[in-house]
Amino acid sequence: FIAYTKLAAIKGLREQLQNNGTFDLYRNGTLKWNGTTPMLWNDRSFVILTYSISGFANFGSVGQILALLSTMALDRKGTFTKIALRTLIAANMVSLMGACIAGLLYDPARK
């Protein structure tokens, strides 16, 4: 959830720049946020980032799935715990692949 709040802050800063007329500084990369992060985020970057962070690739989700599967099949509990790390990696890969496809298919002309 930290990633969502940081994304919202960056998006809010971008909207402020558009509203106060300093968007040109934002677009050419001379404006910095906190002195470290260059603000070169466009709409496509927001789409890719949203798809990449909105998957089930976190420890909490894996724990929930393990608890659910363990209650349904008590004798397979050891098997589920062995593959938990693999499922976390696979879920990350699926989220990132979805983000890649969203980035490829994003067309700014069709908002």
LOPA-599322 format. One record per residue (C-alpha): x, y, z. Coordinates in steps of 0.001 Angstrom, whole numbers, plus 500000, padded with zeros to 6 digits. Layout:
[[X,Y,Z]],
...
//
This chain:
[[500000,500000,500000]],
[[503003,502267,500365]],
[[503531,502128,496617]],
[[499973,503315,496008]],
[[500380,506309,498315]],
[[503669,507285,496681]],
[[502099,506909,493237]],
[[499192,509110,494339]],
[[501634,511737,495641]],
[[503552,511788,492365]],
[[500330,511968,490373]],
[[499076,514787,492618]],
[[502321,516693,492105]],
[[501939,516268,488363]],
[[498411,517683,488498]],
[[499671,520652,490535]],
[[502331,521322,487918]],
[[499726,521255,485188]],
[[497454,523609,487116]],
[[500086,526214,488025]],
[[501705,526377,484590]],
[[505108,524837,485322]],
[[504435,521747,483259]],
[[507173,522696,480767]],
[[509807,522327,483500]],
[[508251,518995,484326]],
[[508352,517769,480728]],
[[511967,518605,479997]],
[[513175,516975,483239]],
[[514675,520013,484946]],
[[512203,519967,487838]],
[[513184,517633,490666]],
[[511091,516251,493525]],
[[512926,516011,496865]],
[[516098,516630,494916]],
[[516484,512966,493959]],
[[513589,511792,491805]],
[[513388,513284,488320]],
[[509786,513875,487395]],
[[509586,512369,483926]],
[[506308,510492,484441]],
[[503797,510473,481637]],
[[500411,508764,481379]],
[[501958,505585,480016]],
[[504284,505357,483039]],
[[501302,505592,485369]],
[[499498,502820,483483]],
[[502536,500516,483595]],
[[503168,501179,487280]],
[[499516,500663,488210]],
[[499413,497293,486471]],
[[502707,496193,487986]],
[[501763,496951,491605]],
[[498161,495764,491517]],
[[498731,492016,491542]],
[[498686,489353,494226]],
[[502472,489396,494506]],
[[502917,490125,498196]],
[[503481,488076,501304]],
[[500037,488817,502711]],
[[498280,487413,499667]],
[[500461,484312,499650]],
[[499683,483814,503347]],
[[495957,484072,502678]],
[[496130,481584,499838]],
[[498218,479192,501969]],
[[495676,479396,504791]],
[[492781,478776,502420]],
[[494405,475832,500675]],
[[495636,474345,503960]],
[[492122,474316,505385]],
[[490724,472663,502286]],
[[493415,469979,502050]],
[[494967,469342,505456]],
[[497168,466470,504296]],
[[498841,468663,501611]],
[[499907,471486,503945]],
[[503615,470660,503593]],
[[503371,470760,499813]],
[[501731,474168,499862]],
[[504401,475654,502107]],
[[507159,474286,499856]],
[[505799,476068,496795]],
[[504905,479350,498543]],
[[508065,481170,497427]],
[[507628,479917,493868]],
[[504076,481221,493795]],
[[505269,484609,495025]],
[[507846,484783,492233]],
[[505314,483601,489656]],
[[502782,486182,490836]],
[[505412,488919,490491]],
[[506223,487761,486974]],
[[502545,487727,486008]],
[[502054,491263,487344]],
[[505095,492518,485467]],
[[504077,490766,482249]],
[[500637,492354,482514]],
[[502319,495727,482962]],
[[504492,495091,479891]],
[[501461,494260,477783]],
[[499603,497310,479100]],
[[502595,499453,478175]],
[[502685,497997,474681]],
[[498970,498451,474104]],
[[498654,501900,475676]],
[[497649,504524,473144]],
[[497575,508097,474470]],
[[495281,509164,471644]],
[[492510,506857,472915]],
[[491958,508219,476426]],
//
